[in-house]
Amino acid sequence: MKNSNYNSLLPEELIKRSYNLESIGISEIAWKSEDIIKVIDFLVDKKYVILGGDVYSLNGNILESTYDSWYIDGSVNQSLLEDSRKKACEYINKYVKNNGNYYIYSVVCQLV
């Protein structure tokens, strides 16, 4: 989902805590682990399936792609909602545990 689409969908408090990825040529926004979990919960509650996401390193003000990502297989439907939330949250929590909290995460989602 493009940055401008998030601005009209997500609460302002979550938008304010996001990181704009345009400086690295990506028209998306990302969040630290504790905030991306809130974003995922909000989106799934609004009937958006989390199709996957990307990980970026955050070193001061320098953003870089780690080329790490996750995705979920399956037809986009109501039953995939909770599975997509679970997989996204598990991936992010495991990534933080294994690599630390110096990373931000973006998501790809689709309305059911």
C-alpha positions in Angstrom: 0.0 0.0 0.0 1.4 3.4 -0.9 2.3 6.0 1.7 -0.7 8.2 0.8 -3.2 5.4 1.2 -1.9 4.8 4.8 -2.4 8.4 5.6 -6.1 8.2 5.0 -6.6 4.8 6.7 -4.4 4.7 9.8 -4.8 6.7 13.0 -2.7 9.9 13.0 -0.7 8.6 16.0 0.6 5.6 14.0 1.4 7.8 10.9 3.4 10.2 13.2 5.5 7.2 14.4 6.3 5.9 10.9 9.4 6.3 8.8 9.1 7.4 5.2 11.1 5.2 2.8 11.2 7.6 -0.1 14.9 8.5 0.7 15.7 5.0 -0.5 13.4 5.1 -3.5 10.4 3.3 -2.0 7.0 5.0 -1.8 6.1 3.2 1.4 6.3 3.8 5.2 7.6 1.5 7.9 7.5 1.3 11.7 9.6 0.0 14.6 8.6 -3.4 15.8 6.3 -2.3 18.6 4.4 0.1 16.3 4.2 -2.3 13.3 2.3 -4.8 15.5 -0.2 -2.1 16.3 -0.5 -1.3 12.5 -1.0 -5.0 11.7 -3.7 -5.3 14.4 -5.5 -2.2 13.1 -5.4 -3.3 9.5 -6.6 -6.8 10.2 -9.4 -5.4 12.4 -10.4 -3.3 9.3 -10.4 -6.5 7.2 -7.1 -6.1 5.5 -5.1 -9.3 4.9 -1.3 -8.9 5.6 0.2 -10.4 2.4 3.8 -9.9 3.6 6.3 -7.3 4.5 9.9 -6.1 4.2 12.6 -5.3 6.8 14.9 -2.2 6.7 17.8 -1.4 9.0 17.7 1.8 10.9 21.2 3.2 11.8 20.7 6.7 13.1 19.0 8.5 10.1 20.3 6.0 7.5 17.8 3.5 6.1 18.8 0.5 4.2 17.0 -2.6 2.9 18.0 -5.8 4.6 16.5 -7.8 1.7 14.7 -9.8 4.4 10.9 -10.3 4.0 8.0 -12.5 4.6 4.8 -13.4 2.7 1.7 -15.5 3.1 0.3 -17.9 0.4 -3.3 -18.3 -0.2 -6.4 -16.7 -1.7 -7.3 -13.4 -0.1 -10.4 -14.2 2.0 -11.9 -13.8 5.4 -10.3 -17.0 6.8 -6.8 -15.7 5.9 -7.2 -12.6 8.0 -6.1 -14.1 11.4 -3.5 -16.4 9.7 -1.9 -13.3 8.1 -1.8 -11.4 11.4 -0.2 -14.4 13.2 2.4 -15.0 10.6 3.4 -11.3 10.4 3.6 -10.9 14.2 5.6 -14.2 14.6 8.1 -13.1 11.9 8.6 -9.7 13.4 8.9 -10.9 17.0 11.4 -13.6 15.9 13.4 -11.1 13.8 13.7 -8.8 16.9 14.7 -11.7 19.1 17.4 -12.8 16.6 18.7 -9.4 15.4 17.8 -6.7 17.9 15.6 -3.7 17.7 17.5 -1.6 15.1 15.1 -2.4 12.3 11.8 -1.1 10.8 9.1 -3.0 9.0 6.7 -2.3 6.2 3.7 -4.3 5.2 1.8 -5.2 2.0 -1.9 -5.6 2.6 -5.1 -6.1 0.7 -8.7 -5.5 1.7 -10.8 -8.7 1.8 
